[in-house]
């Protein structure tokens, strides 16, 4: 239970006052007094007069304890003013007012002695003993021997003669009384200090909890924002990775599909180069041999030497023209084959490079236009031309009518 501040003054029948400033202090005070008087009630049951009168104090303190117990369930909703109003209404006005004439503080030195007298000498002696300490301080029935015993015991307790032993005993009693009073004051101070400490601790606890809650909520929001930011960043990165993977897969598929064609065009380019080199070599040999042969022929003809083919006869002319036409046709054919091979080599190299360019474009762009892709693929896989040069003005094999016309023109 969190302690609460109250204001309550309790006074016993001899005028001793106790100022109680906290609810816990009041509860502890009532519990102590109730325990003391309840134990005496059990050991001195049946006594009447003053003894029975003051033993009833246990009932009043029990009422105070009951009220405090009932208050505890509502303390969280009551402020200090409401609590003080409940204390005044139920405890101060109804209980404390009736408690004062029926209660002696258990800390009085004469209380224990009085109860011992009651236990040892009986009810009448106890009634006479206590009359020496209550407000009127008058003995009501000294004619009774039991009353007289009680009065004498009260005199010995408080008004003994001035002997050294008595003085020392009185001094010790005064010292003990002072110590008891100091302990009571210390207890009250301790209750006040504990109450102040509990109040400060409660305020610190509430402030700390509120600050911790605010800090927790701030960190929770910050963590949520960070998590959302990381999630968005991760999702974006995942999308990029998926897109890159798809592009790489597409490029890889295109590479697999076009790798063999590129290799084919590379091989064909080498093959055409070899063919072109062969036909070029053959063309060179043919040109060299023809130049040498015709040179020898014309040299003999100019020197008027005997020729194997006589140009004066029709047979010689036909044979010479036929040989010349065959040579020219051979040169033309070999040259066309050489040029065709080199042309096909260049075409194969261009197709190979076009394949690599197409792969590079598919890697750089997410998707090529369908029309552009069809154009590229058509260029890659369309049927290649033979490479032979057409429509040129090279020599051809002469026909029979051309030979006759050439002969008659001479």
Residue pairs with C-beta under 8 A, 6 or more apart in sequence:
1 23
1 24
1 72
1 75
2 75
2 198
2 202
3 22
3 23
3 24
3 194
3 195
3 198
3 199
4 22
4 23
4 75
4 80
4 83
5 21
5 22
5 23
5 80
5 195
5 199
6 20
6 21
6 22
6 23
6 26
6 80
6 83
6 84
6 87
7 19
7 21
7 84
8 19
8 20
8 26
8 87
8 91
8 92
8 96
9 17
9 18
9 19
9 20
10 17
10 18
10 20
10 29
10 96
10 99
11 17
11 18
11 100
12 100
12 103
12 104
12 105
13 54
13 100
13 101
13 102
13 103
13 104
13 134
13 135
14 104
14 105
14 108
14 133
14 134
14 135
15 135
16 105
16 108
18 29
18 105
19 188
20 26
20 29
21 188
21 191
21 192
21 195
22 191
22 192
22 195
23 68
23 71
23 83
24 191
24 194
24 195
25 188
25 191
25 192
25 195
26 64
26 68
26 87
26 91
27 65
27 68
28 191
30 61
30 64
30 65
30 68
31 61
31 65
32 106
33 57
33 58
33 61
33 103
33 105
33 106
34 58
34 61
34 62
34 65
36 106
37 54
37 55
37 57
37 58
37 61
37 106
38 58
38 62
40 55
40 115
41 55
41 58
43 119
44 51
44 55
44 115
44 118
44 119
47 55
47 118
47 123
47 126
48 123
49 123
49 124
49 126
49 127
50 126
50 127
50 130
50 131
50 134
51 118
51 123
51 126
51 127
51 130
53 102
54 102
54 103
54 104
54 130
56 102
57 99
57 102
57 103
57 104
60 95
60 98
60 99
60 102
60 103
61 99
63 94
63 95
64 91
64 95
67 90
67 91
67 95
71 78
71 83
71 86
75 83
78 86
104 111
104 130
105 111
107 180
107 184
108 133
109 173
109 176
109 177
109 180
110 129
110 130
110 133
110 154
110 157
110 158
113 129
113 153
113 157
114 126
114 129
114 130
114 133
115 126
117 125
117 126
117 129
117 150
117 153
118 125
118 126
118 129
121 146
121 149
121 150
121 153
122 146
123 146
124 141
124 144
124 146
124 147
124 150
125 146
125 147
125 149
125 150
125 153
126 150
127 140
127 147
127 150
128 139
128 140
128 141
128 142
128 146
128 147
128 148
128 149
128 150
128 151
128 154
129 150
129 151
129 153
129 154
129 157
130 154
131 137
131 138
131 139
131 140
131 150
131 151
131 154
132 139
132 151
132 154
132 155
132 158
133 154
133 158
139 147
139 151
140 147
141 147
142 148
142 151
160 166
160 169
160 170
243 366
247 363
247 366
250 362
251 359
251 362
251 363
254 358
254 359
254 362
255 359
258 355
258 358
258 359
258 380
261 351
261 355
261 380
261 381
262 352
262 355
262 356
265 348
265 349
265 351
265 352
265 355
266 348
266 352
268 344
268 345
268 348
269 345
269 348
269 349
269 352
272 341
272 342
272 344
272 345
272 348
272 387
273 341
273 342
273 345
275 337
275 341
276 338
276 339
276 341
276 342
276 345
278 341
279 334
279 335
279 337
279 338
279 341
280 338
282 334
282 338
283 331
283 334
283 335
283 338
286 327
286 330
286 331
286 334
287 331
290 327
290 331
297 307
300 306
300 307
301 307
301 311
309 316
309 319
309 320
309 323
310 316
311 317
311 320
314 407
317 406
317 407
317 410
318 403
318 407
321 398
321 403
321 406
322 403
325 395
325 397
325 398
326 397
328 394
328 395
329 395
329 396
329 397
332 394
332 395
332 396
335 394
336 388
336 389
336 394
337 388
339 387
339 389
340 386
340 387
340 388
340 389
341 387
343 387
344 384
344 386
344 387
347 384
347 385
347 387
348 384
351 379
351 380
354 376
354 379
354 380
355 380
358 376
358 380
361 368
362 368
368 376
398 406
